[in-house]
Amino acid sequence: MQLLAATRNRHKLGELRAILGSGFEVIGLDAVPSAPDVVEDEPTFAGNAAKKAVWAARIAPLGVFTLADDSGLEVDALGGAPGVMSARYAQESGGPRPNDQQNNAKLLRALAGVPAEKRTARFQCVIAIAGASPALVAAAKQMGVPCEQRDDRMVASCAGTCEGRLLCEPRGVGGFGYDPLFVAVGCELTFAELGEDVKNTLSHRARAMSRVKALLDAVARGEQERTPSRKI
């Protein structure tokens, strides 16, 4: 099954491909260079993921499912911030999008003086799958996955959470985003130290993707008698 993922982030694409496996061909927006970026202005991860998935559906052939995620870090000591603003946490008004180092530096400044026992946090991820196939609706109902109509597409949403804590300084060179600061419950290494193979078994995105994979497998079974999807 071919999927168009509404992202140009090579790290996210790599994680999606690794978690879904060889039965799925995940294409990123680099395959559609003329596509503009989507404004992520929804107040929730689920809202942003659904908006991007439906937007991607407008530039994909009708038979191709589209997939989009929104994810971020929620820090208890900061009232849930940076949340949906995680990727733009250190952005100045009207300024360019910040890089990971700038976001991490701002987070550490915000947590200065916060003791270790109060540095609890979690990564949240919601992945939305959009398509016009009745098989998506049937599979979502079978699995108990939320599914709603947006414009002319149905959108199913799968969520994943990973609880943990934040360090006082970054460790590790792998991963991306806040990975060098985040240690998952039950681990001693940061996401940036674990390595992709281990991270992809316990991360928030891995947990959401396990639901997505089960959902898409059910969709594929439901479409076995239909005409094969068109390719991008």
C-alpha positions, 0 to 999 in steps of 0.5 A: 500500500502506498501512503503520502505522508504530509511531511518533509522531515526526513527523521519522521519519514525514516521512523514511519518507514521503519515502523510500518515495514516493507508492506507500505511505501511511504512517500513524503512531500519531497515527491510533490515539490510544488506543494505549499506548507500547511499552517498548523494553527489548530489548538490540539495535536489531533486537530493539526494532524487531521488538517494536514492529512486532509490537505495532503489528500487534495494533492494525492490521487483518490486511491492513495491514503494520506497520513499526517502526524502532529506531536510534541512535548508536554512538560508538567512544570510548564503547565503542558508547554510547549505542547503544540508549539514544540517545533516553534517553541523558541521562535521569535515573532515574525522570525525564522523557524528555530532549530532543535538546539534553540528549542532545547536551550529555551526549554532548559532556561524555562526549567532552570531551578526545577528539581529532578522530581518535578521535571516530569514530561511526556511526548504525545503523538496523534497520527491521522489517516485520510481517505475516501474508502469505505474500508477506512470507516469499517476498519476504524469502527472495528478497532474503536479508532475515532473517525470523522468526516472532514470535507470529502474525506474520512479521517481516522486518528491514532494516538500514542504517549510516552511518559518520562522526565527531562534532564538538566543538560542534553545527552546523545547525538541521535534522534531529533527535537527534544530527544537529547533531554528526554528519558522515558520511564524505565530507561536510563538513556535519553532518546538521543542515546538509545538508537533508532531501533530501540527508540522505535519500540517505545516512543510516542510515535511508535505507539501511535504507529502500531495502531496505524499499522493495525488499522491500515492492515485492516483497510488493506484486507477490506480493499482486496477485492477493489481495484488497486490504488493508483500510484503517485 
